[in-house]
Amino acid sequence: MVEIKTDSSIEAMRAAGRVVAQALQAAREAAAVGVSLLELDRAARAVLADAGASSPFLGYRPDWAPTPFPAVLCVSVNDAIVHGIPDGYRLRDGDLVGVDCGAVLDGWAGDAAVSFTVGRARPEDSALIATAERALAAGIAAAVVGHRIGDIAHAIGQVCRTAGAGIPDGFGGHGIGRRMHEDPGVPNEGRPGRGLTLRHGMVLAIEPMVIAGGGDGHYTARDGWTVRTIDGSRAAHAEHTVAITDDGPRVLTAL
C-alpha cells in the first residue's frame, strides 16, 4: 500500500533528509587517497549521532541477505554498483566511489546517494557520474502530480541509454516514509504513461544506477551484499528522496 504523507510529515522527512545530506557531505570530505572505507563510515556515524538520528542501514537484513548490514553507509568502489560494505580498503588515486546513506529522525526516513572520484578523475568516470546525475535530474523532473511511475522510469532510462550506459536489471528506487523501503517501486527504465499515478503527498527515493560498459548484467559478491558489474566496468549511483507536491517535486535530501 502506498502511504500518502501530510504536509507536516513531508516537513519531518525534510529534517531527516538534511541529516542524510550532511552525512554524505562528511563522507565525501573525508574521502582521500589512503583513507579507508571504514573511516568514511565513521564520519557519517558522527553526523547521525550529533543529529540524534539512527541508521536504517545498520543491522538491516532483507530476506535475501545472509547477514545484517554492518555499517551506516554503503560504499561501492569502481566496479561495485551498490551495497558495498565499508572495510579496510584504502582509497587509491582515481577510484570511483559511490556512497549511499540513510537516516531516521523522529520516526521518518531519508535516503540518498552520490558518486565521485578520489584524486585524479578519469574523463570516462566523470562522464559516467554526470550521466547518473542527469538521469536523476530527469527522473525528478518527471515526478509531478498526474504523471505516472512509468514516466519517471522512462525519463531515467532515456538519459542512460542515450549515453550508452547500462542499467542494472532488477534495481531501482522505492517509496519511503516511516520505513526506508515502501511501495511503490520506481524502475530505472520503463514505458511512459504506465504504472501508478503520482499524487500530492507521495514520497519516492529515485535512484538511477549506471554501468560504463553498456551491459545490464551484475552479480553479488561473496560477502552477500556488494553488487558488481559482470563485465568489470565501473558504475555510478545517484539518489535523492523526493516529495511529490502540487507545487512540483521537492528534493528532501539536499543540504
C-alpha positions as CSV (number, residue, x, y, z in Angstrom):
1,M,0.0,0.0,0.0
2,V,1.3,3.5,-0.9
3,E,1.2,5.9,2.0
4,I,0.2,9.5,1.3
5,K,2.1,11.9,3.6
6,T,0.7,15.0,5.0
7,D,2.5,18.3,4.5
8,S,3.7,18.2,8.1
9,S,5.1,14.7,7.6
10,I,6.9,15.9,4.5
11,E,8.5,18.6,6.6
12,A,9.6,16.0,9.1
13,M,11.1,14.0,6.3
14,R,12.9,17.1,5.1
15,A,14.6,17.2,8.6
16,A,15.7,13.6,8.2
17,G,16.8,14.4,4.6
18,R,19.1,17.2,5.8
19,V,20.9,14.7,8.1
20,V,21.4,12.4,5.2
21,A,22.9,15.2,3.1
22,Q,25.2,16.2,5.9
23,A,26.4,12.6,6.4
24,L,27.1,12.3,2.7
25,Q,29.0,15.5,2.7
26,A,31.1,14.4,5.7
27,A,31.9,11.1,3.9
28,R,32.8,12.9,0.7
29,E,35.0,15.4,2.6
30,A,36.8,12.5,4.4
31,A,37.5,10.6,1.2
32,A,41.1,11.0,0.0
33,V,43.9,8.8,-1.3
34,G,44.9,6.5,1.6
35,V,41.7,6.8,3.6
36,S,39.9,3.6,4.4
37,L,36.2,3.0,3.7
38,L,35.7,2.4,7.4
39,E,36.9,6.0,8.0
40,L,34.1,7.2,5.7
41,D,31.6,5.2,7.7
42,R,32.9,6.7,10.9
43,A,32.5,10.2,9.6
44,A,28.9,9.5,8.7
45,R,28.2,7.9,12.1
46,A,29.4,11.0,13.8
47,V,26.9,13.1,11.8
48,L,24.0,10.8,12.7
49,A,24.9,10.7,16.3
50,D,25.2,14.5,16.5
51,A,21.8,14.9,15.0
52,G,20.2,12.3,17.2
53,A,19.3,10.2,14.2
54,S,19.6,6.4,13.7
55,S,20.6,4.5,10.6
56,P,18.1,2.4,8.6
57,F,21.1,0.6,7.0
58,L,22.8,-0.6,10.2
59,G,21.5,-4.1,11.0
60,Y,19.2,-4.1,8.0
61,R,18.6,-7.7,6.8
62,P,16.2,-8.3,4.0
63,D,15.2,-11.9,3.1
64,W,17.9,-12.3,0.6
65,A,20.8,-11.1,2.8
66,P,23.0,-13.7,4.5
67,T,23.9,-11.3,7.3
68,P,22.7,-8.0,8.7
69,F,24.3,-5.0,7.1
70,P,27.2,-3.9,9.4
71,A,27.5,-0.1,8.6
72,V,25.6,3.2,8.2
73,L,27.0,3.7,4.7
74,C,27.1,1.6,1.6
75,V,30.4,2.4,-0.1
76,S,30.8,1.0,-3.6
77,V,34.1,1.4,-5.4
78,N,34.8,1.1,-9.1
79,D,33.0,-2.0,-10.5
80,A,30.7,-2.2,-7.4
81,I,27.3,-0.8,-8.3
82,V,25.6,-0.7,-4.9
83,H,25.6,-2.2,-1.4
84,G,29.3,-2.2,-0.9
85,I,30.3,-2.9,2.8
86,P,32.8,-0.4,4.2
87,D,36.0,-2.2,5.2
88,G,39.7,-1.6,5.5
89,Y,40.3,-1.0,1.8
90,R,42.2,2.3,1.4
91,L,41.2,4.6,-1.4
92,R,43.5,4.9,-4.4
93,D,44.1,7.7,-6.8
94,G,41.4,7.6,-9.5
95,D,38.9,5.4,-7.6
96,L,35.3,5.9,-8.5
97,V,33.3,5.9,-5.2
98,G,29.5,5.6,-4.7
99,V,28.2,6.4,-1.2
100,D,24.7,5.6,-0.2
101,C,23.3,6.8,3.2
102,G,20.1,6.8,5.1
103,A,18.9,8.4,8.3
104,V,15.8,8.0,10.6
105,L,14.9,11.1,12.6
106,D,11.7,11.3,14.7
107,G,10.4,8.2,13.0
108,W,10.9,9.4,9.4
109,A,13.5,8.2,6.9
110,G,15.6,9.8,4.3
111,D,17.8,8.1,1.7
112,A,20.3,9.5,-0.9
113,A,23.5,8.6,-2.7
114,V,26.3,10.4,-4.5
115,S,29.2,9.2,-6.7
116,F,32.6,11.0,-7.0
117,T,36.2,10.3,-7.9
118,V,39.1,10.3,-5.4
119,G,42.2,12.1,-6.7
120,R,42.7,12.5,-10.4
121,A,39.5,11.7,-12.3
122,R,39.4,9.7,-15.5
123,P,37.4,11.5,-18.1
124,E,35.2,8.5,-18.7
125,D,34.4,8.3,-15.0
126,S,33.5,11.9,-14.9
127,A,31.2,11.3,-17.8
128,L,29.6,8.3,-16.1
129,I,28.9,10.2,-12.9
130,A,27.4,13.0,-15.0
131,T,25.1,10.5,-16.7
132,A,23.9,9.3,-13.3
133,E,23.3,12.8,-12.2
134,R,21.5,13.8,-15.4
135,A,19.3,10.7,-15.1
136,L,18.4,11.6,-11.5
137,A,17.5,15.1,-12.6
138,A,15.4,13.8,-15.4
139,G,13.6,11.4,-13.0
140,I,12.9,14.2,-10.5
141,A,11.6,16.5,-13.3
142,A,9.1,13.8,-14.3
143,A,7.9,13.3,-10.7
144,V,4.9,15.6,-10.9
145,V,1.3,15.2,-9.9
146,G,-0.7,13.4,-12.6
147,H,2.3,11.7,-14.1
148,R,2.9,8.0,-13.6
149,I,5.7,5.9,-12.3
150,G,6.5,4.9,-15.9
151,D,7.1,8.5,-16.8
152,I,9.9,8.7,-14.1
153,A,11.3,5.3,-15.3
154,H,11.2,6.4,-19.0
155,A,13.0,9.7,-18.3
156,I,15.8,8.0,-16.4
157,G,16.2,5.2,-18.9
158,Q,16.3,7.6,-21.9
159,V,19.2,9.5,-20.4
160,C,21.1,6.3,-19.5
161,R,20.6,4.6,-22.9
162,T,21.4,7.8,-24.9
163,A,24.7,8.0,-23.1
164,G,25.4,4.3,-23.9
165,A,25.3,3.3,-20.2
166,G,24.0,0.0,-18.9
167,I,21.1,-0.1,-16.3
168,P,21.4,-3.0,-13.8
169,D,18.3,-5.0,-14.2
170,G,16.2,-5.6,-11.1
171,F,17.3,-2.5,-9.2
172,G,15.6,0.9,-8.8
173,G,14.0,3.3,-6.5
174,H,11.2,3.0,-4.0
175,G,8.7,4.6,-1.8
176,I,10.0,5.9,1.5
177,G,8.4,7.2,4.8
178,R,8.3,5.6,8.2
179,R,10.3,2.8,6.6
180,M,13.2,3.1,4.3
181,H,11.6,0.8,1.7
182,E,7.9,1.2,1.0
183,D,5.7,0.9,-2.1
184,P,5.8,1.7,-4.9
185,G,8.9,0.5,-6.7
186,V,10.4,3.0,-9.1
187,P,12.2,1.3,-12.0
188,N,15.1,2.9,-13.8
189,E,13.7,2.1,-17.2
190,G,10.1,1.7,-18.5
191,R,7.3,2.9,-20.7
192,P,5.8,6.3,-20.2
193,G,2.1,6.6,-19.2
194,R,2.2,3.3,-17.3
195,G,2.0,2.5,-13.6
196,L,0.7,4.2,-10.5
197,T,-0.5,7.8,-10.9
198,L,1.5,10.3,-8.8
199,R,-0.4,12.2,-6.2
200,H,0.4,15.1,-3.8
201,G,2.0,13.6,-0.7
202,M,3.7,10.6,-2.3
203,V,7.4,10.4,-1.4
204,L,9.9,8.5,-3.5
205,A,13.6,7.6,-3.4
206,I,14.6,8.0,-7.1
207,E,18.0,6.3,-7.7
208,P,19.5,5.7,-11.2
209,M,22.5,3.3,-11.4
210,V,24.6,3.2,-14.5
211,I,27.2,0.8,-15.8
212,A,30.0,2.1,-18.1
213,G,30.3,-1.0,-20.2
214,G,26.7,-0.6,-21.6
215,G,25.6,-4.0,-20.4
216,D,23.0,-4.6,-17.7
217,G,24.5,-7.7,-16.0
218,H,25.6,-7.9,-12.4
219,Y,26.4,-10.4,-9.7
220,T,26.5,-10.4,-5.9
221,A,29.9,-10.8,-4.4
222,R,30.9,-13.4,-1.7
223,D,30.0,-11.0,1.1
224,G,26.4,-11.5,0.1
225,W,25.8,-7.7,-0.3
226,T,28.1,-6.0,-2.8
227,V,26.6,-5.9,-6.3
228,R,29.3,-5.8,-9.1
229,T,29.2,-5.4,-12.8
230,I,29.7,-8.7,-14.7
231,D,32.0,-7.0,-17.3
232,G,34.2,-5.4,-14.7
233,S,33.4,-1.9,-15.9
234,R,32.8,0.9,-13.5
235,A,29.4,2.0,-12.1
236,A,27.9,5.2,-10.7
237,H,24.9,5.8,-8.5
238,A,22.9,8.9,-7.7
239,E,19.8,9.2,-5.4
240,H,17.5,11.7,-3.7
241,T,14.4,11.4,-1.6
242,V,11.7,13.4,-3.4
243,A,8.2,14.5,-2.3
244,I,5.5,14.8,-5.0
245,T,3.6,18.1,-4.3
246,D,1.1,20.2,-6.1
247,D,3.9,22.8,-6.5
248,G,6.2,20.3,-8.2
249,P,8.8,17.8,-7.0
250,R,10.6,18.7,-3.8
251,V,14.0,17.2,-3.0
252,L,14.2,16.4,0.7
253,T,17.8,15.2,0.8
254,A,19.7,18.3,-0.2
255,L,21.7,20.5,2.2
